[in-house]
């Protein structure tokens, strides 16, 4: 048996970020609302095409943000005439990008209070912003920066920088509460001055071929371009139009929601998943930077406990022993995450997510990570899928109970699993919880959601209390029998640095096992 892994660059639907910037910079309504003529500083995302039907595909939506005025707008229009797009005010407030962080770092280093020493390091902390509300109702945008001074009285300080005014707030309100005085984790973080994107395609067509048989075919989207791009959180490595042996099984698979919750003080964060960071990968780059077919297993921060460096940034592929790994490492402040998919020759899909961090004053406090996969099943097509729940009692053929209406579920018993199949052919996938996926607490809300597919339900809106996942707002009694269904699956991991084995259970995720 000879298995080949082939990747080819493919274009994206919608408008590129460069085209959106061009349209925004020449649109009078955009410039009037943003009150800015500095189009070079605008933060924009690629315009997402809306809908699946040919007529709907001509529609797009894109967000544009000006960090100087701290204002955003949404563009809505048609792909053939983007310059005529409707302009709407938007609450879109993206996280600081590399250029903005580097500008903030320059202001910080010029401040007279900046500590002396060649070993002082500036890194990106959490939260990413500490905006200041002004008496007149306006808000000043202020990226946060971490200052690591190994020989200083306080090893870590978190500051807020007003880039436009060139000023630094060394004690921003609500940012440094209950910070641990020492260091957590062992890796030094990469300084913000080293953050860069070396380009390369946003997505590729992946094919896994065994001799003359195509086992897998799909679009793989790298984290920096993953959906939902608005409000810009990303979703790690994203898979689209997943086919096994020529048959469609998943229309889209990704992680739109990633939360962390601290036990001592109740602080919570909604982490972003678009920021690719470095890891170790050896191999060739057949389509350019950011896509690597490896000759040996790639090593993220979970397998490389010595530093936060690496020779690669993007998505790596490695095939061995009947299984293909699709791997990337992403950063959110001082957190580091491994975003991974594993595909076996037999058709099993293993979504995986790993948790780690770099040296910081926070993660030594006990906290819980909550990761939410969105699995848009289109088994044999999009219109005829059914869902069953099984409680494995040891029977040779456990009996399934149909789920006919939208509902949220908890795992409760480890022997419980679920099944999504095409009603006519019986083909589909069983969803078996992973060993370390745990069961939700009140903050995590639930373990699974079974929903009817709606294009607008790609993201929960992040409008919940303390960043809590708001997926229950999609549960409204619609039928999920013989229709297009979406499954949200949550994994929950408790991180306590006092545990003897720090990497025990740091990777979570279910197994999707083929049926028929």
ABEGO torsion letter per residue (X at the ends): XBBBBBBBBBBBBEBBAAAAAAAAAABAAAAAAAGBABAAABBBBBBBBBEABAAAAABBBBBBBBAAAGBBBBBBBBAABAAABBBBBBABBBBBBAAAAAAAAAAAAABAABBBEAABBBBBBOBABBBBBBAAGBBBBBBBBBBBBAABABABBBBBBBAAAGBBBABBBGAABGBBABBBEABBBBBAAABBBAEEBABBBBBBBBEABBABBBBBBBAAABOBAOAGAEAEBBBBGBBBGGBBABABBBBABBBBBBAAAGBBBBBBAABBBBBBBBEBBAAEBGBBBBABBBBBAAABAABABEABBEBBBBBBGGBBBBBBBBBBEABBBBBBBBBBAAGBBBBBBBBBBBBBAAAABBBBBBBBBBBBBBBGEAAABBBBBBBBAGBABBBBBBBABBBBBBAGBAABBBBBBBAAAGBEBBBBBBAAAEBBBAAAGBABBBBBBBAAAABAGGABBGGBBAAAAABAGBBABGBBBBBBBBBBBBBBAABABAABGABBEBBBBBBX
